[in-house]
């Protein structure tokens, strides 16, 4: 179901939203890139905020984070107390790094980001996140914690993967700008949703 949500439903939604809003070619290419770029690297953190299934969230990202995962498992097996202390520190570092990355990306591309206003790009990013997340939720099975992970994971995409392809394969800088804009709109929508879900009673 995760593969279906991430690699079939999400790309089709991206293409459908782009055509529905009649976006310019660079923005269509961006949405399709994000639709194909499954596995946001910060998904376990978001799943933790929403009290989702952390094991599932980590398992879905195993290909992207294989080496750090193997190192973490070795440290956890050989030095459990050290691993527990490191986990507390690394959670805080991750939160600060995520915030710093968002601020840095926005500050470096503020002019380009402002240029997409009026193009339908923001609406397309929001619509894609609004449609992709429920599709993952519906395919998430019977357990609420797993539905949370698949719903948020399908809404969030792998920004690094999409950015690398947009920079190396497309001459138009608007493709990369749209990747950033779509990611920011997803964060604005889905991060509060994760906090709201996590604050609800089990």
N, C-alpha and C positions, 0 to 999 in steps of 0.2 A: 504493500500500500504506500509505503514511503517513496519507493522508486516511481510508482505511478503518479503520486502527487507532485514530486519534484522534477521528474524528467518528461512527463507527458502533459499533465494538467497545467502546471505553471507556464511552460512555453506556449501552450495553446491560448491560455488566458492573456499572456503578454501580447501575442499576435492579435488577438481579438480586440483588446483595449486599444492598441495602436491603430487598428483599422477603424474602430468605432469613432475615435476622436480625430481621425484623419491627420495624424502627426506627420511632420516632415521626416524625410528619410533617416537623418542621423538619430532622431529620437526613436524611430521604429527599430533601428539597429540596436540601440541601447536596451530597450525593453526586452527584445529578443535575447540579447546577451545575458541580462539578469534572469530572464526566464529559464535559460539553460544553465545558469551558474548556481547550482544547488549547494547547500552546506555552508551556511554562514559560520565563520570560525568562533564567533561569540555566542553561539546557540546554547551551549551548556549553561552559561551565565544567565541568559534570558530565561531558560527553562527553570533554573533555580529560583529566580525571582517569582515566577508564576507557580512555583511548587509543582512542576511537572516531573516526569520520569527522567531523572538525571542519567541513569544508565542508558536509556534509549537515546537521549540527546547526544551523549558521548559516543555511543555506538554508531550513530549515523555519520559522525564526523571522523571515524577511525582512519579513513584513507587520507584525509587532509592533515591529520595530526598524528600520524603513525609513529614517527620517531619520538616526539615528546611523550606520547602515551606509553611507549615501551620503557623509556627512561623512568617515567613516573611509577609504572608498575614495579620496576626493579627496586627503586628507592622505597616504595611502599612495602614490598615484601622483605627487604633487607633491613630497613630502618623505619619501622612504623611510626615511632614517636617523632622522628625528624620529618617524615612526610606530613604528619598532622600539623606540625608547627609551620612548615613551608606552605601548606594549603591555606592557612589563615592569612599569611603575608601575601601570597600570590593572588588571592581573591581581591584584596585591597588594591594591589598593584594593577590588576586587570581592570578594575573599575575606573581607576584614575587614568590608565592608558587609553581606555575607550573614550572617556570624556575628552582627553587631550587630543586624540586623533580626530574626533568630530570637530573640535574647535579649530584645529590646524587646517583641516581640509576646507572648512568654510572660509577661514581667513585668507587662505592662499587663492581661492577661486571665487571670491565674493563678487567680482565684476562679471565673471562668466555665469555664475549662478543667477545673478540679477537679470541677465540677458534672456533667460528662459521664461520670465514672466510674460504671460500673454500668448505663449506658444501652445498651451495645453499640456506641457510637460509635467507640471505639478499635479494637475488633475489626473493625468495618466498614471503617475507614480502612486497616488493615493488609491485610485481605482484598482490598480494591479494588486496592491497590498490587501485591500478590502476583499477582493475576490479570491486571491491565492490562499489567504489564511483560513477562511471557512472551508475551502476545498480540502486542505490538509486535515482540518478538524474532522470533517465528515468521513475521511478515509482512515482515521486514526484508530479505529477499533472500538472495543467496548469500555476500556479503562480510561477514566478521565485524565490521569497523569500522562498517558500516551497520546491522547488526543491533543492535549496542551502542547506537547513537544512537536507533533506533526503539524499542528495548526500554525504555531509561531515559526517553525522551521521552514514551512513552505512560503510564508509571507516574507521572511528575511532571506536574502540571497547572499551568495559569496561575492562580496565587493572586490576583494583582491583579484579573484579570478577574472571577473568581468572587466576590471580596470586594466589588467595586463593585456587582455585581448583588444580592448578598445584603443589602447595607446599604440600597440605594435601593429595592428591590422587596419586601422582606419585613420586616414589623414585628417578628417574633419574633427577638430577638438570638441565640437558639440556632443559627440558620442560619449566622450569621457565625462563631460559636464553633466549629461543626462544620467549617467551611472551614479554620479555623486548626488544629484538632486533626488533621484528615485530612492536612493538609500536613505537620505535624510528624511524624506517624507514617510518612509516605512518606519524609521526610528520614532518619529513624532507620533505616529499612530499606534505602533505595536508595543513600544516600551511602556507607555502608560497602561496599555491593556494588560501587559504581563504583570505589572504591579497590582492592578485591580484584581486580576484573577488570583494572585498570590495572597491578597488580603482577605479574600472570601473564606468563610468557614469550609473545612474539608467536606 
